[in-house]
Amino acid sequence: MSMEVNMFAEERKSRIVEIIDRQGKIVVPELCEIFGVSASTIRNDLRELENERLIRRTHGGAISQSKVGREPLPTSKETKMVSQKEQIAGVANELVEDGDVIAVSSGTTIFSFIKTLQNKKDLTVIVNNVQMAVWLEENTDFTVVILGGILRRKYHYVVSPVKSELLELLNIDKAFLSCNGVQAGSGITTPDIDTAMNYRRLAQSSQKVYVLSDSSKIGTVTFAKILELEDVTAVITDAGIEKTDRETIESAVEVLIAGEMGGEETFGC
């Protein structure tokens, strides 16, 4: 191997570690796209990095050595798994009926979902994200309910340390939640405990609960549990989900897969 090639390989591996530490998890195809190299090259890099105890390999990718991922800022997620998020949003859209009262969490996948709802009528949308509230006000005639609390700086949404009396007054048909991790043993998780508690309360006030999670988050565990898998109506993800992850999750809850073509879905469980 020439010195130039070796230096590039070392630089690539260093950047891979930075990306995984920042995101918590990544899949091989995404790394191939970032670096313009083959899957076998990426797998070799991951194997070497695991031997150096810098990352942990998983089926189809790698996760941070930390057992609990850190919460990335929204700006760091806006360009990640974009097409998958749009496919997931399309599946979620089909679950909304005219006249529904829906509640949504924050998150880039949820924002993609919100932007599909212009084909619906007479919705009431309960949000905790100020950017989503503004978008809905400017682009729809829906009734928008904003939950109160303390604004999480740089994350654009509010959390409340106390139970919301407003939620107790509302009859919510469906909740659509994002997360940072979905795993059969650890359930639906997020790095922030206040966020987990708020989303749990949202789910408890809803007749049905759907978790929107791109496949890069499947198999990941973060600090605070939102819900057990058994407490969820369905998990909506993309076709990048690993077979073993899908099988273990389907043993507890329905899984809806956004297809490769046209936002189609297949039903598990």
N, C-alpha and C positions, 0 to 999 in steps of 0.2 A: 504494500500500500504506500503511495507517495505521501510526502509530508503534508501537501496541500489537502489531499483527500482525508487524511487522518485528522487534521485540524478541523475540517468541516464536520466530520463525524462527531468529534468531541464537542464542538459548538452546538450541533444539533441536539445531542444528548443533554447538554446543559439547559438548553431552551425547553426541552421536553419536561425536565424536572420543574422548571419555573412554571410552565403551563399547568402541570398536574397539581402542584402545590397551590396555585391560584384558584383552579376550578374544582379541585377535589377529585375529579375523575375525568378520563377521556377515553375515546375508543380509537382503535387502529385506523379506520378509514378517515377520521378527522385529522389525525397526525399525518397520514399520507397526503392529504390535501394541503395541509399547512406547509409541509417541507418538500413536496413534489418528489417523493421517493416511493419505492415499492413497499407493499405490506411486509414482505420478508425482511427488508431492511429495518423497518420500524420494530418488528418483533425481536430482531437481534438486539436493537438498541434497548428495548424494554427488558430483555433478558439480562443484559449486562448491567443495567441500572438496578435491577432487582438484586443481582449478585452483590452490588455495592451498597445495598440496603437504602437506596435513595427513593425507590418507589415500590409499590406492590402490584404485581401483575394480576389481572382478572381475566375471565373469559372474554376475549375480544378487545382488551384494552388494559388500562392500569389505573390505580387510585393512589392517592397520597399515602405516605407512610403513616400519617396521622390517622387514627381510627375514626376521628370525627372531622368532617370537612369544614372549612371555613366558608362563610357566606360571601360570595362575590357580589360586587356592586352591580346594579342593573346595567350600567354602561358596558361592563365587561361581558355581559351575556347577550347583548343585542345582536351581535353578529355570529352567535354560536347556534348551530343546529336550526338555522332559520327555516329551511324547507320542511324539516320534520315538525317544527312548531306550528307551521301553517297547516300541515296535514292534520295534526292533532286538533287544531282549532276547528277545522272543517267537520271532523267527527263530532266534536262537542256541540257544534251549531245544530246538528240534526236532532239533538236531544232536547232542544228548547222549543216550546210551543208558544204560539201567540197567546198573550195574556198571562204568561208565567210571571211569578215573582222569583227572581234568581238572586243569589248572593255570590260574589266572586272575591277571591283573594287578590293579592298583588302578584307580580311576576310577569316576565316577558311572554311566556306562553299564554297566560291569561289575557294579556293585552291583545295578542293576536286573535284570541277567541272573541274578545269584546268587539273588535273591528269587523267581525263577520256578521254581527247581529243586526245590521241595517236592513236585512230582509225579513225581520220579525216585526210584529205589531203589538202595541199595548203592553210592553214589558215594564216591570218595575225591577230596577237593578240596584242592589245594595253593594256599596263599594267601601273600601278603606283607603284606596289609592287616589290621591288628589289629581294626578295626571289623567287617570281613567275617567274621573268625574268630569273634568273639563272636556275631554274628548267626547264623552256621551252628550254633554250639554250642547256642544257645537255641531254634532253630527246626527243626533237622533231627537225624537220627541218623547223618549221614554221618561218615566218617573225615576229620578235618581235619588237614592237615599245614601247619605254619607255618614258613616259611623264615626263617632268622636273619639278623641284620645290624644296621645302625644305623638307628634310627627317624628319619625325616624329620619334623621338628617341623612341626605344622599340616597335614601331608599324610596322616598316619595309616598310613603304610606304611614298610617297612624296605628298605634297599639294602645290598649287601655289596660291598666293593672287591675281594674274591677270589672265585674260582670255587667254587660250592657243591658239596661232595662228596656231599651228599644228593641233588642232582639227578642225579648220575652213577649213583646206585643205583636210581633210580626209572624205571619204564617208563610214560611219560605218553601217554595216547591222544590227547588234544586240549588245546591251549592256546588260551585266549581272551584277547586283548590289547586294551587301549585305547591311544590315542595322542593327540597334539595336532595332527598333520598327516599327510595322505595326498596324495601327488602322484606322477604317473607318473615324472618325472625324478629325484625326490629320495627316493622310497620312503616308508617309515613312520617318522615322526620324533616326538621329544619334546624339550622344552627342557633336560632334565637328563641329562648324559652318564652318570652312574652308573646312573640308571634305565634308559637305553637299553641299557647293557651287561648289566644284570640281566635285562631282558626278552628280549634276544637269547639269553642262555644258557637261559632258560626255553623259548624256541622251539626251540632246537637239541636239547633233550631230549624233544621232543614229535613224535608221528607226524604230526599235523595242526595247523595254526596258523590261527586265525581272528582277523581284526582287526575290532573293533566300533567304528565311527566314525560319528557323526551327520554330516549333510551340511554343517554349518557348518565342519567341519574338512577337508573335501575341497578340494584345491587349495592348502592351506596348507603351508608349510615351516617347521619349527622347528629348533633348533640341532643336535640329535644324532640320527643315524640308528639306528633299531632294526633294521630289515630292509629289503632290497630287495623290491619288489612280487613279484618272481618267487619269493621264498622263502616266500610266504604261500599257504595253501590257498585262502582266499577273503576278500574284504572285505565286511562286512555294513554296509549304510548304509540311509538312508531315501529316500523318493521326492523329497526336495528336492534331490538331487544334480543338478548341471547336466549337460546332454546331452554337452557337449564333455568335461567331466571324466570322465563315465562311459565314453565311447568310448576315451579315452586309457588309463584304468586297465584296462578290459576287454581291451586289447591285451596286457596282461601277466599278468592274474590274473582268476579268476572273481569276479563281483560279485553279491551277493545283496541284493535291494532289498526292504525292509519296505514293504508296500503301505499305501495310505491307509485301507483297510478291513480290520479283523480280523486285522492282523498278517500278511497274505498276503505271499508273496515271489515275485519273478520272477527267473529265472536268466539271467545274462549269460555271455559268452565261449563 
